[in-house]
């Protein structure tokens, strides 16, 4: 069994590798406060709650902003159900109107370069709710969940064209340690 934090042969701790020369995902974090999974918590002025089953459909409108190929609520719910078997989870920030304003889809993974960490697969906000703190609240909630689970950090990928999101991530303490490459087969 591996122990974390790992030590590289040079004696440098893993968190140095996160900041200086890691590869795989695009951005890594280092911030937050504590919360418990599956409970609502107020983060700033936003209420963040984990969506765990029957409430999954509530996240569709917000997530479809990022994933427009999702053709229907039913397709979305089914894909989330499949991903949940692989550890995928959803957290939502609710607006004053009671609707999901923003959503984060994430999973806990462990790999050789980063050890145990949360990977944010999806982070999306309704256009009408942008710049109101919902995505920042979700990032803080995910940070807390990562700490609660004993993770070494939080990673996420972001499309190169998403400059507003990049400002948010950099302002939240994320760094860009690497490029993410992909290849369609």
C-alpha positions, 0 to 999 in steps of 0.5 A, a space after each residue: 500500500 502506498 503512503 501519501 504524501 509521497 516522497 520523490 527520490 530527490 526528497 521533494 514532497 509531492 505538493 512541490 510537484 503539484 506546483 512546479 512540474 506535474 502532468 495530467 490535469 490542468 489546474 490544482 487548488 490549495 484553499 477552504 473550510 470544513 463541511 460534511 457530504 450530503 448536507 446543505 451548508 452556506 458558503 458565503 451567500 450561497 447554499 451548497 448541497 450535494 445532490 444524491 439521487 432523486 434530486 439529480 435532475 435539478 442540476 440539468 439546466 446548469 450543467 447543460 450550459 457546459 455540456 450542450 450535447 446532453 439532449 434531455 433530462 432523462 439522458 443526463 440523469 442516466 449518465 450521472 447514474 452510470 458515473 456515480 458507480 465510478 464515484 461521481 458526485 454532484 454538488 449544487 449552489 442554489 439561487 434565491 429563487 430556489 433553483 440550482 444556479 451552479 453545479 459541480 460534478 466531481 470524483 475522488 481518485 488516486 494516481 501516481 503523480 498526485 496521490 488521492 485528490 478530488 477531480 472536478 469533471 464539471 463546473 457550470 453556472 447558469 448565465 443569469 447567475 454568473 458573477 454572483 459567487 455560486 461557482 466560488 462557493 462550489 469550489 470552496 465546498 469541494 475544497 472542504 470535501 477534499 480535506 474531509 476525505 483526506 485528499 492531497 488537493 483538487 484538480 480540474 480541467 478547463 477549456 482553453 477558451 473559458 477565460 472567465 472561468 480561468 480568472 475564477 480558478 486563479 483567484 481561488 488559488 489554482 495554478 496551471 502546472 501542465 497541459 492536458 492532452 487528449 486524442 479521439 479514437 
